[in-house]
Structures are given as C-alpha cells and as structure tokens.
Amino acid sequence: HRIAATAMVGVCVYHLFYMGLARRGREQLLAMSPRWQDLRDAAQMVGYYLGRRPDRPAFDRFGYIEKLEYWALVWGSIVMTVTGFALWFENQSLMLVPLWVLDLATVVHYYEAWLATLAIIVWHFYWVMFNPSVYPMSLVWLDGHMSEEEMRHEHPRELERLREQPEDGKESKDDS
C-alpha cells in the first residue's frame, strides 16, 4: 500500500512540474480549464440524450466529461495524499491534531478510495471501452492517436481549429 502511495505521489509531483514548467503542459492545463462553454455543452448533451436536440454538442480538445474526470482525479489525489500521509505518520499527526481528525481522515481516505475505484470502473471504463461509439475499445489510450473520423465525432471544434492553423505551426490530426 505504501509503495503504491509513494508511486502515486511521485507521479503527481511529476505531473505538477510538467503542467507548470513544460510549454505543452501549460497548454494542456489551459485547455483543461473549466469554461462556461462546458456548462452549455453539458446542458446541450442532456437535451440530446432526452431527444430534444438532433445533434450532440461539438466538443473542443477536452469535453466537459474529460474535464470533470481530470479535476476529480486532481481533487481525489490531493485528498488521498493528505489523508494518507496523516495516517502513515500517525504519531506525528497526533502531535498536531486531535484523534477525531485522524479518525475522520481514515473515513475520508477509505471512501475516497472506493469513489476513485468505482469512478474508474464505471465512468472511465465506459468512455474508453464499453461506449458503443468506441467498442470494443478506444485505442487512443495506447498510442495517443485519433483518426480524422474519430476527431469529427468526438472533438469537431478542435478538428476545425487544427484545419484553420497555418501549415508551419500545424499539429498532425493524429497528435490529438
């Protein structure tokens, strides 16, 4: 458990440095930032699912679902790290906080672990593997490449933006 925790914290620290120091990381963080368009897209998607809209909303590089999943991961990682270290270093923690805080950390750590596990199994597995539009599995997680047809269906606003970029600064559609 502690080895996995150390690995998770290490990956989180690496991610923080990448998002803060690398140009590509900062671009991705900006693209992952919540916008008012995400609320409009969510409302339009509900309308689409209820049959009140003929078309799905046109998503950019990251849709509201991907952003929610990312920020839930960030929040969950913070919660798991803080509560995990408090439990790991119990004696030191008890010098700083009363026992009930450590008991609360135990409960929060336990349920956050369940929440993360269920989110991965139910939400993430659906969107990556069991969603009828990508079944039997989206291969993007393996190679980072998406076909133009997949882009047209999943991220049409990004595809349009990529097509409008000048040739010298243009990314390959497959780099998405």
GUGU-162588 format. One line per 5 residues: number of its first residue (from 1); their letters; for each residue x, y, z of N, C-alpha, C, CB. Coordinates in nm, 3 decimals. Glycine has a CB too. Layout:
<kekes>
NUM = A = X Y Z X Y Z X Y Z X Y Z ~ ...
</kekes>
This chain:
<kekes>
1 = HRIAA = 0.083 -0.118 0.000 0.000 0.000 0.000 0.088 0.126 0.000 -0.094 -0.001 0.121 ~ 0.189 0.126 0.083 0.275 0.244 0.093 0.362 0.261 -0.031 0.363 0.236 0.217 ~ 0.401 0.151 -0.093 0.478 0.161 -0.218 0.390 0.223 -0.327 0.530 0.021 -0.262 ~ 0.265 0.177 -0.336 0.171 0.234 -0.434 0.146 0.382 -0.403 0.038 0.155 -0.434 ~ 0.134 0.415 -0.276 0.112 0.555 -0.237 0.230 0.641 -0.277 0.088 0.566 -0.086
6 = TAMVG = 0.351 0.590 -0.254 0.471 0.665 -0.291 0.476 0.684 -0.443 0.598 0.593 -0.241 ~ 0.443 0.580 -0.516 0.441 0.592 -0.663 0.337 0.695 -0.707 0.411 0.454 -0.727 ~ 0.218 0.692 -0.646 0.113 0.788 -0.683 0.158 0.932 -0.654 -0.017 0.756 -0.606 ~ 0.217 0.954 -0.539 0.264 1.089 -0.505 0.374 1.131 -0.602 0.315 1.094 -0.359 ~ 0.463 1.039 -0.636 0.569 1.070 -0.733 0.513 1.109 -0.868 0.662 0.952 -0.749
11 = VCVYH = 0.413 1.037 -0.916 0.350 1.070 -1.044 0.280 1.206 -1.034 0.249 0.960 -1.086 ~ 0.217 1.233 -0.922 0.150 1.363 -0.903 0.251 1.478 -0.905 0.071 1.364 -0.770 ~ 0.363 1.458 -0.839 0.467 1.563 -0.836 0.521 1.584 -0.977 0.582 1.525 -0.738 ~ 0.549 1.475 -1.048 0.595 1.486 -1.187 0.493 1.563 -1.270 0.620 1.346 -1.248 ~ 0.364 1.529 -1.253 0.256 1.594 -1.328 0.253 1.744 -1.298 0.119 1.530 -1.295
16 = LFYMG = 0.268 1.781 -1.171 0.270 1.923 -1.134 0.383 1.997 -1.204 0.282 1.939 -0.982 ~ 0.502 1.937 -1.203 0.616 2.001 -1.269 0.592 2.011 -1.419 0.746 1.922 -1.241 ~ 0.541 1.905 -1.479 0.515 1.905 -1.623 0.413 2.014 -1.659 0.465 1.767 -1.669 ~ 0.304 2.020 -1.583 0.198 2.118 -1.613 0.245 2.261 -1.587 0.073 2.088 -1.529 ~ 0.339 2.278 -1.498 0.385 2.412 -1.467 0.505 2.458 -1.548 0.419 2.420 -1.324
21 = LARRG = 0.592 2.365 -1.586 0.718 2.405 -1.649 0.725 2.379 -1.799 0.830 2.334 -1.582 ~ 0.658 2.278 -1.848 0.665 2.245 -1.991 0.561 2.326 -2.068 0.643 2.094 -2.013 ~ 0.600 2.377 -2.183 0.506 2.455 -2.265 0.382 2.372 -2.299 0.575 2.502 -2.395 ~ 0.403 2.247 -2.340 0.291 2.159 -2.374 0.202 2.135 -2.252 0.342 2.025 -2.430 ~ 0.262 2.120 -2.134 0.186 2.102 -2.012 0.098 2.221 -1.980 0.279 2.075 -1.897
26 = REQLL = 0.154 2.340 -1.996 0.075 2.462 -1.971 -0.039 2.474 -2.072 0.164 2.588 -1.978 ~ -0.012 2.438 -2.198 -0.118 2.440 -2.300 -0.229 2.343 -2.265 -0.060 2.406 -2.439 ~ -0.191 2.224 -2.219 -0.291 2.124 -2.182 -0.371 2.169 -2.061 -0.224 1.989 -2.154 ~ -0.304 2.229 -1.963 -0.374 2.278 -1.845 -0.474 2.387 -1.883 -0.273 2.332 -1.742 ~ -0.432 2.476 -1.972 -0.524 2.580 -2.019 -0.644 2.518 -2.091 -0.451 2.677 -2.113
31 = AMSPR = -0.618 2.418 -2.174 -0.727 2.352 -2.246 -0.818 2.274 -2.151 -0.670 2.257 -2.353 ~ -0.764 2.230 -2.037 -0.840 2.152 -1.941 -0.917 2.240 -1.842 -0.748 2.058 -1.866 ~ -0.891 2.371 -1.845 -0.957 2.462 -1.752 -1.106 2.470 -1.781 -0.894 2.600 -1.760 ~ -1.189 2.471 -1.676 -1.334 2.482 -1.695 -1.371 2.616 -1.759 -1.407 2.466 -1.562 ~ -1.471 2.611 -1.846 -1.521 2.731 -1.914 -1.674 2.728 -1.912 -1.468 2.739 -2.061
36 = WQDLR = -1.733 2.843 -1.939 -1.879 2.849 -1.946 -1.932 2.758 -2.057 -1.925 2.994 -1.970 ~ -1.853 2.741 -2.161 -1.894 2.653 -2.271 -1.919 2.511 -2.222 -1.787 2.653 -2.382 ~ -1.847 2.469 -2.120 -1.865 2.334 -2.066 -2.005 2.317 -2.007 -1.758 2.304 -1.959 ~ -2.054 2.419 -1.940 -2.192 2.414 -1.887 -2.293 2.409 -2.001 -2.220 2.535 -1.796 ~ -2.269 2.490 -2.103 -2.359 2.488 -2.220 -2.355 2.351 -2.288 -2.321 2.599 -2.322
41 = DAAQM = -2.235 2.295 -2.302 -2.222 2.163 -2.364 -2.294 2.056 -2.283 -2.074 2.127 -2.379 ~ -2.281 2.062 -2.150 -2.349 1.965 -2.065 -2.500 1.975 -2.080 -2.308 1.985 -1.917 ~ -2.551 2.098 -2.080 -2.695 2.118 -2.098 -2.741 2.069 -2.236 -2.732 2.266 -2.079 ~ -2.662 2.097 -2.338 -2.696 2.051 -2.473 -2.691 1.898 -2.482 -2.602 2.113 -2.577 ~ -2.597 1.837 -2.412 -2.587 1.691 -2.414 -2.707 1.627 -2.345 -2.458 1.645 -2.346
46 = VGYYL = -2.753 1.687 -2.236 -2.874 1.638 -2.170 -2.992 1.648 -2.267 -2.903 1.718 -2.039 ~ -3.001 1.761 -2.336 -3.107 1.776 -2.436 -3.096 1.672 -2.546 -3.103 1.916 -2.496 ~ -2.976 1.642 -2.588 -2.954 1.539 -2.691 -2.997 1.402 -2.639 -2.804 1.536 -2.733 ~ -2.957 1.369 -2.516 -2.994 1.239 -2.459 -3.145 1.226 -2.438 -2.923 1.218 -2.326 ~ -3.211 1.337 -2.410 -3.356 1.335 -2.391 -3.433 1.343 -2.522 -3.398 1.449 -2.300
51 = GRRPD = -3.361 1.354 -2.633 -3.426 1.359 -2.763 -3.478 1.497 -2.800 -3.538 1.262 -2.768 ~ -3.437 1.599 -2.731 -3.484 1.736 -2.759 -3.390 1.812 -2.850 -3.501 1.812 -2.630 ~ -3.274 1.754 -2.879 -3.177 1.815 -2.972 -3.138 1.708 -3.073 -3.049 1.870 -2.896 ~ -3.129 1.747 -3.199 -3.095 1.647 -3.300 -2.948 1.605 -3.301 -3.131 1.699 -3.435 ~ -2.859 1.694 -3.253 -2.716 1.666 -3.260 -2.650 1.683 -3.124 -2.649 1.757 -3.362
56 = RPAFD = -2.540 1.609 -3.107 -2.456 1.626 -2.988 -2.387 1.762 -2.997 -2.350 1.510 -2.977 ~ -2.347 1.818 -2.882 -2.269 1.941 -2.889 -2.132 1.913 -2.951 -2.252 2.004 -2.748 ~ -2.073 2.013 -3.012 -1.941 2.000 -3.073 -1.836 2.032 -2.967 -1.925 2.094 -3.199 ~ -1.757 1.931 -2.929 -1.655 1.949 -2.825 -1.524 1.995 -2.885 -1.634 1.820 -2.747 ~ -1.447 2.065 -2.801 -1.313 2.106 -2.837 -1.217 1.995 -2.796 -1.274 2.243 -2.771
61 = RFGYI = -1.093 2.028 -2.767 -0.992 1.927 -2.733 -1.037 1.839 -2.617 -0.859 1.994 -2.697 ~ -1.091 1.900 -2.514 -1.144 1.826 -2.400 -1.289 1.868 -2.379 -1.059 1.851 -2.272 ~ -1.377 1.772 -2.371 -1.516 1.798 -2.341 -1.536 1.808 -2.191 -1.607 1.689 -2.401 ~ -1.657 1.844 -2.152 -1.683 1.863 -2.010 -1.666 1.733 -1.931 -1.824 1.917 -1.990 ~ -1.691 1.619 -1.992 -1.676 1.491 -1.923 -1.528 1.466 -1.893 -1.735 1.375 -2.008
66 = EKLEY = -1.442 1.489 -1.991 -1.298 1.470 -1.969 -1.245 1.567 -1.865 -1.221 1.488 -2.101 ~ -1.295 1.689 -1.868 -1.251 1.787 -1.769 -1.298 1.748 -1.628 -1.305 1.927 -1.804 ~ -1.421 1.703 -1.616 -1.471 1.658 -1.486 -1.388 1.542 -1.433 -1.618 1.618 -1.495 ~ -1.358 1.448 -1.519 -1.279 1.333 -1.477 -1.139 1.376 -1.434 -1.271 1.229 -1.591 ~ -1.078 1.468 -1.510 -0.944 1.515 -1.475 -0.943 1.587 -1.340 -0.891 1.609 -1.585
71 = WALVW = -1.035 1.682 -1.323 -1.035 1.759 -1.198 -1.078 1.674 -1.079 -1.126 1.880 -1.211 ~ -1.161 1.572 -1.103 -1.194 1.477 -0.995 -1.069 1.399 -0.955 -1.307 1.381 -1.039 ~ -0.987 1.363 -1.055 -0.862 1.293 -1.026 -0.768 1.383 -0.946 -0.794 1.248 -1.158 ~ -0.759 1.509 -0.984 -0.673 1.603 -0.911 -0.721 1.615 -0.766 -0.672 1.742 -0.979 ~ -0.851 1.640 -0.749 -0.905 1.654 -0.615 -0.886 1.526 -0.535 -1.053 1.691 -0.621
76 = GSIVM = -0.917 1.412 -0.595 -0.902 1.284 -0.526 -0.758 1.257 -0.488 -0.953 1.173 -0.613 ~ -0.664 1.294 -0.574 -0.522 1.274 -0.543 -0.480 1.359 -0.424 -0.435 1.307 -0.665 ~ -0.529 1.481 -0.419 -0.497 1.568 -0.304 -0.554 1.508 -0.176 -0.554 1.712 -0.327 ~ -0.679 1.467 -0.180 -0.744 1.410 -0.061 -0.671 1.283 -0.017 -0.893 1.379 -0.090 ~ -0.641 1.195 -0.112 -0.573 1.069 -0.078 -0.433 1.096 -0.022 -0.565 0.977 -0.200
81 = TVTGF = -0.363 1.193 -0.078 -0.228 1.224 -0.031 -0.230 1.282 0.110 -0.159 1.322 -0.127 ~ -0.314 1.381 0.133 -0.320 1.445 0.265 -0.365 1.346 0.372 -0.415 1.566 0.263 ~ -0.475 1.275 0.346 -0.524 1.180 0.447 -0.429 1.061 0.461 -0.665 1.131 0.410 ~ -0.371 1.018 0.350 -0.278 0.905 0.355 -0.154 0.935 0.437 -0.238 0.866 0.216 ~ -0.096 1.054 0.416 0.022 1.091 0.495 -0.014 1.108 0.643 0.085 1.219 0.440
86 = ALWFE = -0.132 1.162 0.669 -0.174 1.176 0.809 -0.183 1.039 0.875 -0.311 1.250 0.819 ~ -0.234 0.939 0.802 -0.246 0.804 0.857 -0.111 0.733 0.862 -0.346 0.723 0.776 ~ -0.030 0.755 0.763 0.102 0.691 0.756 0.189 0.739 0.873 0.172 0.721 0.620 ~ 0.187 0.869 0.897 0.267 0.928 1.004 0.175 0.963 1.121 0.345 1.055 0.954 ~ 0.113 0.860 1.173 0.010 0.875 1.276 0.061 0.946 1.401 -0.044 0.739 1.314
91 = NQSLM = 0.176 0.906 1.450 0.228 0.968 1.573 0.253 1.117 1.554 0.357 0.898 1.617 ~ 0.316 1.153 1.443 0.343 1.294 1.416 0.212 1.371 1.397 0.432 1.309 1.291 ~ 0.115 1.306 1.330 -0.015 1.371 1.308 -0.084 1.400 1.440 -0.105 1.284 1.219 ~ -0.077 1.303 1.531 -0.144 1.320 1.660 -0.079 1.428 1.746 -0.144 1.189 1.736 ~ 0.043 1.467 1.715 0.105 1.580 1.786 0.047 1.712 1.737 0.259 1.578 1.766
96 = LVPLW = -0.013 1.710 1.618 -0.065 1.834 1.558 -0.217 1.846 1.565 -0.022 1.842 1.415 ~ -0.288 1.733 1.562 -0.434 1.736 1.557 -0.492 1.636 1.657 -0.485 1.704 1.413 ~ -0.616 1.657 1.699 -0.678 1.560 1.791 -0.711 1.428 1.720 -0.808 1.621 1.853 ~ -0.738 1.325 1.797 -0.763 1.191 1.745 -0.882 1.188 1.649 -0.788 1.095 1.859 ~ -0.984 1.269 1.678 -1.102 1.266 1.592 -1.068 1.309 1.449 -1.212 1.356 1.649
101 = VLDLA = -0.968 1.395 1.432 -0.926 1.437 1.297 -0.864 1.318 1.224 -0.826 1.556 1.305 ~ -0.786 1.240 1.294 -0.727 1.120 1.234 -0.835 1.016 1.202 -0.620 1.059 1.328 ~ -0.933 1.004 1.291 -1.046 0.913 1.263 -1.122 0.960 1.138 -1.142 0.906 1.385 ~ -1.142 1.089 1.127 -1.208 1.145 1.009 -1.124 1.121 0.884 -1.233 1.295 1.029 ~ -0.993 1.137 0.896 -0.904 1.111 0.782 -0.915 0.966 0.738 -0.759 1.145 0.819
106 = TVVHY = -0.929 0.874 0.832 -0.944 0.732 0.799 -1.071 0.710 0.717 -0.948 0.646 0.927 ~ -1.180 0.768 0.760 -1.307 0.753 0.689 -1.300 0.817 0.551 -1.422 0.814 0.771 ~ -1.247 0.937 0.545 -1.238 1.008 0.417 -1.147 0.932 0.321 -1.185 1.152 0.437 ~ -1.033 0.882 0.370 -0.939 0.807 0.287 -1.007 0.680 0.232 -0.811 0.770 0.368 ~ -1.078 0.611 0.319 -1.146 0.487 0.280 -1.250 0.513 0.170 -1.215 0.423 0.403
111 = YEAWL = -1.337 0.611 0.192 -1.444 0.635 0.095 -1.392 0.701 -0.033 -1.552 0.722 0.158 ~ -1.288 0.780 -0.023 -1.228 0.836 -0.145 -1.168 0.725 -0.230 -1.120 0.943 -0.110 ~ -1.108 0.625 -0.166 -1.054 0.511 -0.241 -1.167 0.436 -0.312 -0.978 0.414 -0.146 ~ -1.278 0.415 -0.244 -1.393 0.349 -0.309 -1.449 0.433 -0.423 -1.504 0.322 -0.206 ~ -1.460 0.562 -0.400 -1.511 0.652 -0.502 -1.423 0.650 -0.626 -1.523 0.795 -0.447
116 = ATLAI = -1.292 0.656 -0.605 -1.198 0.653 -0.718 -1.208 0.521 -0.793 -1.052 0.676 -0.669 ~ -1.214 0.411 -0.719 -1.223 0.279 -0.782 -1.351 0.267 -0.864 -1.218 0.168 -0.677 ~ -1.462 0.307 -0.807 -1.589 0.300 -0.880 -1.592 0.394 -0.999 -1.705 0.332 -0.786 ~ -1.532 0.512 -0.984 -1.527 0.606 -1.096 -1.448 0.546 -1.212 -1.465 0.740 -1.052 ~ -1.338 0.480 -1.181 -1.258 0.417 -1.286 -1.337 0.305 -1.351 -1.125 0.364 -1.229
121 = IVWHF = -1.396 0.218 -1.270 -1.467 0.102 -1.325 -1.591 0.145 -1.402 -1.506 0.006 -1.213 ~ -1.671 0.232 -1.346 -1.798 0.267 -1.409 -1.780 0.374 -1.516 -1.896 0.316 -1.304 ~ -1.722 0.487 -1.480 -1.720 0.602 -1.570 -1.610 0.588 -1.674 -1.700 0.730 -1.490 ~ -1.487 0.572 -1.630 -1.375 0.571 -1.722 -1.380 0.450 -1.815 -1.244 0.573 -1.645 ~ -1.406 0.331 -1.761 -1.412 0.213 -1.847 -1.522 0.227 -1.951 -1.434 0.086 -1.763
126 = YWVMF = -1.635 0.287 -1.912 -1.742 0.305 -2.011 -1.694 0.391 -2.127 -1.866 0.369 -1.945 ~ -1.637 0.507 -2.097 -1.599 0.600 -2.203 -1.484 0.550 -2.288 -1.563 0.733 -2.144 ~ -1.398 0.466 -2.232 -1.281 0.418 -2.306 -1.306 0.283 -2.372 -1.161 0.410 -2.214 ~ -1.389 0.198 -2.310 -1.405 0.064 -2.364 -1.548 0.027 -2.405 -1.357 -0.035 -2.265 ~ -1.645 0.055 -2.322 -1.777 -0.001 -2.344 -1.876 0.093 -2.413 -1.834 -0.043 -2.215
131 = NPSVY = -1.837 0.216 -2.436 -1.922 0.310 -2.509 -1.944 0.254 -2.649 -1.857 0.454 -2.514 ~ -2.068 0.242 -2.694 -2.093 0.183 -2.827 -2.018 0.253 -2.940 -2.239 0.186 -2.857 ~ -1.989 0.381 -2.926 -1.920 0.451 -3.036 -1.771 0.417 -3.044 -1.936 0.600 -3.020 ~ -1.713 0.353 -2.939 -1.573 0.315 -2.944 -1.551 0.165 -2.922 -1.495 0.393 -2.840 ~ -1.659 0.091 -2.901 -1.647 -0.052 -2.870 -1.573 -0.125 -2.981 -1.785 -0.115 -2.848
136 = PMSLV = -1.482 -0.215 -2.953 -1.455 -0.276 -2.824 -1.362 -0.193 -2.736 -1.395 -0.412 -2.843 ~ -1.294 -0.092 -2.794 -1.207 -0.009 -2.711 -1.151 0.104 -2.796 -1.093 -0.092 -2.648 ~ -1.141 0.222 -2.734 -1.071 0.332 -2.797 -0.922 0.305 -2.782 -1.111 0.470 -2.735 ~ -0.849 0.314 -2.892 -0.705 0.288 -2.887 -0.623 0.412 -2.853 -0.659 0.232 -3.020 ~ -0.689 0.524 -2.834 -0.619 0.649 -2.803 -0.533 0.635 -2.679 -0.719 0.764 -2.785
141 = WLDGH = -0.580 0.564 -2.580 -0.503 0.549 -2.456 -0.374 0.470 -2.478 -0.588 0.480 -2.350 ~ -0.366 0.394 -2.586 -0.246 0.315 -2.613 -0.142 0.392 -2.693 -0.283 0.190 -2.686 ~ -0.187 0.464 -2.796 -0.089 0.527 -2.885 -0.105 0.679 -2.897 -0.099 0.467 -3.020 ~ -0.210 0.736 -2.837 -0.228 0.880 -2.841 -0.278 0.932 -2.973 -0.102 0.946 -2.808 ~ -0.315 0.844 -3.064 -0.358 0.887 -3.197 -0.508 0.865 -3.215 -0.281 0.810 -3.305
146 = MSEEE = -0.568 0.957 -3.288 -0.711 0.952 -3.315 -0.730 0.975 -3.464 -0.789 1.058 -3.231 ~ -0.814 0.895 -3.525 -0.840 0.912 -3.668 -0.921 1.038 -3.693 -0.914 0.789 -3.725 ~ -0.921 1.083 -3.817 -0.998 1.203 -3.850 -1.146 1.179 -3.826 -0.974 1.243 -3.997 ~ -1.194 1.058 -3.854 -1.335 1.026 -3.829 -1.368 1.034 -3.680 -1.368 0.885 -3.883 ~ -1.278 0.981 -3.597 -1.299 0.990 -3.451 -1.297 1.136 -3.407 -1.190 0.910 -3.376
151 = MRHEH = -1.205 1.214 -3.462 -1.198 1.357 -3.430 -1.328 1.427 -3.470 -1.077 1.424 -3.500 ~ -1.378 1.396 -3.588 -1.501 1.459 -3.636 -1.618 1.427 -3.543 -1.533 1.412 -3.779 ~ -1.619 1.306 -3.487 -1.728 1.266 -3.398 -1.710 1.317 -3.256 -1.740 1.115 -3.397 ~ -1.589 1.305 -3.201 -1.564 1.336 -3.060 -1.520 1.479 -3.032 -1.460 1.244 -3.008 ~ -1.443 1.539 -3.123 -1.384 1.672 -3.097 -1.390 1.760 -3.223 -1.238 1.657 -3.049
156 = PRELE = -1.508 1.786 -3.276 -1.516 1.862 -3.401 -1.462 2.004 -3.393 -1.657 1.867 -3.447 ~ -1.477 2.071 -3.280 -1.424 2.208 -3.270 -1.272 2.208 -3.276 -1.471 2.274 -3.141 ~ -1.209 2.110 -3.215 -1.063 2.102 -3.223 -1.019 2.069 -3.366 -1.008 1.996 -3.125 ~ -1.089 1.979 -3.432 -1.055 1.945 -3.570 -1.066 2.067 -3.660 -1.148 1.833 -3.622 ~ -1.170 2.145 -3.640 -1.187 2.268 -3.718 -1.073 2.366 -3.692 -1.322 2.334 -3.685
161 = RLREQ = -1.035 2.381 -3.567 -0.926 2.471 -3.532 -0.794 2.423 -3.592 -0.913 2.483 -3.378 ~ -0.769 2.293 -3.589 -0.646 2.238 -3.647 -0.641 2.260 -3.797 -0.634 2.089 -3.616 ~ -0.754 2.251 -3.862 -0.759 2.273 -4.007 -0.734 2.418 -4.043 -0.894 2.229 -4.063 ~ -0.769 2.510 -3.952 -0.753 2.652 -3.980 -0.612 2.703 -3.950 -0.853 2.731 -3.901 ~ -0.531 2.624 -3.879 -0.395 2.667 -3.845 -0.309 2.669 -3.971 -0.332 2.574 -3.739
166 = PEDGK = -0.215 2.764 -3.976 -0.123 2.766 -4.090 -0.037 2.640 -4.090 -0.033 2.892 -4.086 ~ 0.009 2.600 -4.209 0.083 2.474 -4.226 0.207 2.465 -4.139 0.122 2.457 -4.369 ~ 0.285 2.575 -4.123 0.411 2.566 -4.050 0.392 2.537 -3.900 0.488 2.694 -4.067 ~ 0.281 2.581 -3.841 0.258 2.558 -3.699 0.155 2.451 -3.674 0.214 2.685 -3.633 ~ 0.115 2.380 -3.777 0.006 2.285 -3.765 0.052 2.154 -3.703 -0.055 2.259 -3.901
171 = ESKDD = -0.025 2.108 -3.605 -0.003 1.975 -3.547 -0.070 1.874 -3.636 -0.056 1.966 -3.401 ~ -0.021 1.754 -3.635 -0.087 1.645 -3.706 -0.219 1.615 -3.636 0.003 1.518 -3.712 ~ -0.321 1.584 -3.712 -0.451 1.549 -3.654 -0.436 1.428 -3.562 -0.555 1.521 -3.764 ~ -0.338 1.344 -3.588 -0.317 1.224 -3.509 -0.247 1.252 -3.377 -0.238 1.124 -3.588 ~ -0.195 1.372 -3.356 -0.127 1.405 -3.232 -0.224 1.439 -3.120 -0.031 1.520 -3.253
176 = S = -0.351 1.436 -3.148 -0.450 1.476 -3.052 -0.476 1.372 -2.955 -0.573 1.513 -3.116
</kekes>
